[in-house]
Amino acid sequence: MSYTRRTKDQLAARVAQDIPEGATVNLGIGQPTLVANHIPASREVLLHSENGILGMGPAPAAGQEDYDLINAGKQPVTLLAGGSYFHHADSFAIMRGGHLDICVLGAFQVSATGDLANWHTGEADAIPAVGGAMDLATGAKQTWVMMDLLTKQGQSKVVQQCTYPLTGIACVKRIYTDLCTLACTPRGLGLIDVVDGLSREELQQIVGLPFVN
């Protein structure tokens, strides 16, 4: 099989492509923060960060960073015209109150029916750090995951049943990866798209699960 994986920026652009006009969106720590750099300037999207920002813009140019203005991952960000920052408690009220249209999170595992494991691998020496992930996964109207499809050991992170501690149950609607975009449904995985050069059958073999569409 001959195919090219999406780069991290190509994957971020693929996620940004599906964010509709007027959406309020939280971008989780890690890869999801790159999505901010790929939302078209002509599209009005309100980006939220759980440390208390609404109206984030793309990453600042080199040398223009303001370390008093950072996202939840402590990365410097920009603030668009009309943007605001506020108390952490107010930010969590937005997350828990159903005011986010979409949250984009990283993951260790996602099940075919949308269970999410993204806060702890269960290893004894790992430091649990759930942060606001549980609030986001259950509070947002849609939860999307952005991640590499395979672990460093070559195993699929999309599984029949998660073996890591769960962040949320049946909360993930879409999985955006370097090889494909998948939908999580009560019946199992749906295939939305796959990178050029990789067939449906080859992808199904990599994932190890059937597609319901």
N, C-alpha and C positions, 0 to 999 in steps of 0.2 A: 504494500500500500504506500502511496506517495501523497503526502499532504503537508500543509504548513500550519502550525499552531498559531492562534491569535497571540500577538504580543499583549503585554499588560495594557498598553494604550489602545490597541485595537479592541480589546475586550471591554475597556471602559467606554469606548465610543459606541460599541454595540449595545451596552446597557443604556447609555444616554439617548440612543436612537428611539427607544421605547418609552421614554418618560414624556408624558403628554403636557401640552400647554396648560399652565395654571396649577400644576401639581405642587404639593408641599412634600419634600423628600428628605429623609435622613440618610446620610452616607456614613456607614460604619467605619471603624478603624481598619487601616491596612489598604488593600487594593481598592475598595469602594471609594476612597477619597479621590482617586484619579478621575472619577466620573465627572466631577465638577469642572475639569478642564475641557470637557468635550460637549457640554451643553451649548447649543448655538446661542449666540448673543441675541438673536431675534426671538427666542423662545422664552417666555416668562415662567421660570421655575423657582420656587422658594426653597432654598437648601437650609436644612436645620442641622445643628450640632448639639448633642446632648449636654454639653457644658454651658449652653445658654446663648446660642446664636441663631438668628433667623435672617436669611438673606445673604448667605455666604456666596462669594464669587470664586473664580479659579484661583489656583496657587499664585502667590506674588512672583514677580520677576526676580531673578537673582540680584541681591543687593537692596531690594525693596521690602524685605521682610520686617514685620512689626511683631515682636515676640510677646507683646501684650494682647495680640489678636490671634488666637490659636484655636484649632478644633479639638475634639475630644482625644485625639491621638497626639496632642501637643505639637502639631505641625502648624506653621504660620499660614494664615489664610487671608483673603481679602473680603471686604464687605461691600456689597453693591449699594447703589443709591436706594435709600429707603430701608436698608437693613437695620437690624437692632441686636443688642445683646442684653441679657437679663439674668435673673437669679436662677440657680440650678433647679430649685423647686418648681419654678414656673416652666422650665424646660421639660421636666418630667411630667408636669400636668398636661403639656402638649402631647407627649408620648403616650401617656396612659389614658388620655381622654378621647382618643380616636381622631385626633386632628391631623395626623400624618397620612397622606395618601399612599406613600410607598416608603419602605426602608430597604436599603441595600446593605447586606451583611456578608462577611466572610463566613466560612464554615470548615469544620473538620469532617463532618459527614452530613448528608441529607438523605432521608429515606424516599422511596418512590412515591409515598403518599404525603410527603411534605414535612415530616418530623425533622427538626433542626438540632444539631449538636455542634456548638461553636464556642463553648466557653472552657472546656476542660477535657483532656484526653484520658483522665482517670489514672495517669501515671503517678506513682507515689511522690516523686520529686518535683512534679509540676505545681506551679502556684495557681490556685483557682482565681480567676479574675472575670467574673460574669459581667461586671459593669452594668450598663443599661440594656444589654442584649435581650434579656427576658421581657423587659418592658416594651422594647421596640418590636420584638417578634410577635407579641400578642396584641399590642396596641395599634400598630399600623394597619391600614385597610388592606394593604398588600405587602408581603415580605418577599423580596427577591434575594437570591444568593449569587455572589460573584466569586469564583474560585477556579483554580486549576482542577481539571477533572480527575487527575491521578495524583496519588501520593508520590513521594520521592522513591518509594519502593515499587511503584508501578501499579498500585491497587486503586480501584475506583473509589472515589469519595461519595459517589451516589450508590446507595446500598438498599437492599430490601428492607432491612431493619437496622437502626443505629445501634452501635455497641458502646458508644461514648455517652456520658451523661447528657440528658436532653435539655435544651434551652426552651423549646416550645414544641407542641404537638400539632401536626397537620397545619402548620402556619405558612410554610413556604409555597408560593404559587409558581415561581419560575426559578430555574437554575441557569446562570450564564457562565460558561466555561471557555477554556482556550480551544476546545474542540467542537462544541455544540451549544445549543440553547434548548433546554428541556422544560416541560410543564409538569408540575406535580398535581395529580388529580386523585380523587378517592379510588379510582380504578387502577392507578399506577402511573407510569411515566408516559408523557406525550412528547414527541419529537417536533420541535419548532424549526430548527435549522442545524446544519452541520457544515464544517469548513470544506472548501473545495478539495477534491481529491480523496475524501473519505466517504465511503458509501454507508448507507443506513445499516447494512448487514455488518460491516466492519465495526462501526460504532457500537452496535448492539453487543458484539462480541467483547469489545473493550469494557463496556459498562457491566456486562454480565446479567442484564435484565431485559425483558421484552418491552417493546413500546406498544401502547394501546391504540395508537392511531395509524 
